Amino acid sequence: MLKRLVGLVVTVAVASVLCTTSLAAANAANGATVTHFSVAYPGDLATCSGNRIEQSSGHLFIKDVETCLTVIDFYAPGTYSVTDPLVEWCSDFDGFAECNPATSGTLTVSANGDGTFTWSIVAYYAKH
């Protein structure tokens, strides 16, 4: 999630963040592991779900593909780089445990017309 968002809500109640990670990870023949995750942030600020894809052989990478439903209106609808200093995306897979900053990817923001926004995120990370 955004470092900015983390700073805003971490004081609210870190303990109230609900994060579940599927224990049933799928292994593909190419060495990739896919783990489903979801997280709900305090005060109904955002709920996110997606998949962590880790390629452990050949071309190594860690990638999150996720969607968040949020009331956060930091950004106008559009597409942003997750490495832009105004975005600074941290992995929702890791939740509040630590900020694992994205090394590349995009955040696409869409207005839903009801005061909520859908964020579609594809982000790559250097480490867990």
N, C-alpha and C positions, 0 to 999 in steps of 0.2 A: 504494500500500500504506500501511498505517498509518505515521505518522511514528515511532511507538514501535517498530514492527517494524524500520523502517529504522535507527533508532539501535542496536537490538540486533544486527543482522546486518552492518551496514556495516563493523564492525571485524573481522568474521570473514574476509571476502574479497570485496571489491567486484568484483574481476576474475572471480570465479566465477559471477556472475549471468549467466544465459543469457537474452538477450532477442532475440526475432526479431520483426520487423515485416514483414508481407507487402508486397511491392513492388507487388502487383497490387491497387490500390485501385479500388473501383467508384464511378463517378459516376452519381448519379441525375439525372433530368430537373429536379428541384427544386433543384439546386445542392449537394446533399449528397454528401460523399465518405465512403465506409466503408472503413476499413483494419483488417484483422485483425492482432492481436498476441498474443504469448504470452511468459511470463517464468517462470523457475524460480529460486527463491531458495535460497541456500546451506544446506547441511545438510538438504535436503528439507523445509524449513519450509513451503513453499507452492509450488504451481504454478498459474499463472493463465492464462487465455486469454479473449479477448473481441474486441470491435470498437470502434474509435474512429469516431464519427460526427461529421463537421464540416459544418455548414450555413454556406455562405459567401455566400448571398444571401437576401434577405427577412429572416426572423427568424434572426439569427446565433446559433449555439451550438456548443459542443464538448461531446460526451457520450461517456462510456465505458459499455458494457454488458458485464459480464464475470462469470466464475465462477472461484473459486479453490478448490482442494482443499488443505487445510492441517491441520497438527497443532497449530496455535496455538489455545489455549483462553482467550484474553483475555476473551471474551464468551460469556455463556450464550446458548443458542438464542433467537432473537427478531429484531426489526427495530430498527435504530438509524439515527439521522440521521448522515450522513457529516460534518456540520459540528459535531457535538457535540465539545466539547473532549477528551473521553475517546476519541474515535474519530480525529478529524483525518485524514481520508483523503487520500492523495496518489495521483496517477495511476500505475498500473502501466505504462501506455503509455510514460511517460517514464522508467520504471525508476529507477536511482540517479543518473541525470544531474542531476536537480534535483527538488525537491518542488514539484509543481504542485497546490496544495490545491484540493479540491472546494469549490464554492460552494453546492451543494445536492445532494440525492440520498439514497439509502438503502443500508445494508448489512444483508442478511438472513443470519443465521447458522443453520445446521441441523446437528445432530449426526448423524453417519452410523452410530453404534453400534459402530464399530470403532476408536475413538480418533482418528478424523479428523473434520473439519468441512468443510462446503461453505459458502462465502461467495458470495452473489449480490449483485453491486454494480451499481447504476445511479447514475452520478455526472455532474454537470455542472461545467464548468471555465470560468474567465474568459479563460484564455490557454493557449498551448501550453506 
